[in-house]
C-alpha cells in the first residue's frame, strides 16, 4: 500500500516521495491550503485541470488514511 493508514508515532518517511512532498507543502503553509496552492509548490501545472485532478486525488487519499485533514470549505491542513 503506497499510503498506509497513519498510526501513532508514524512519520511521513514511510510514504512514497511524492506524498512526502505533498505533506511538506501543506505543513509549510501558514494556513489551510487549496489543492491548487499545493500544486504550485510541488511543481504541478495548475493551469491544466487534467494535471491538477490527480494531485487532488492524492490529497484525498492522504485524508482518508489520516495524514491530512480536509476542511468543509475544501482546503487541506495537517491533522490537529
N, C-alpha and C positions, 0 to 999 in steps of 0.2 A: 504494500500500500504506500503510495507516494506521500500521502498526508495521513499520518497516524492520528488517532484521537489523542488530544493532549491530556497527559497525566500530570499530577502534581510534581513539581520539580523538573519536568522535562523542558529542555532548552530547544531553541529553534534549529540548532545544528543537526538535529535528527531529520530535518526536512530537506528536500531537494533544493539546490542552489536558487532556482527561480522563485520558489516560495519563500526562501530566506530573504531574498531581495525585496519581495513584496512586504513582508512583515517589517523589515528595516525601514522601508519608505513610510509605512503607517506610523511606526514608532517615532520617527524623526519629525513628523509633522507636529506643529504646536496645537493642533485641533483635529477633530474628526475630518476625514477627507473623502471625497468622491473618487470613484474608480478612475475618472479622467486625470485627476491630480496624481494618483499613484502611477498611472501610465506615463505621465510626463517625467517622473523621477526615474522609473526603471527603463525608459527608452522605447516605449511603445508609440507608434504613430497614432496619436489620439484623434487626428482629423479623419481617420477612416474607421467607420463603425465596425467593420468586419475584423479589425485588428484589436479594437477595444473590448469586444464581447468575450473573447477567450480570457482576457485579464479579469473581467467581471466574474466569469465562471470560477477562476482560481480564487478570487477573493471570497466568493460564496462557499467554496469548499473549505477554505480556512475557517470561515464562520461555523460551518456545520461540524467541524472537528474540534472546535473550542479554542482555536488560536487567535481569532479576531472576534469582534462584535460588530453587528450591523445595527445602526440606529434606525428608528422608524422613518426618518427622512431620507434613507438610502446611503448615508455616509458610513464610513468604516472607521473603527478605532480599536485600540488594543483592549484586551479583556480587562475589566475592572475588578 
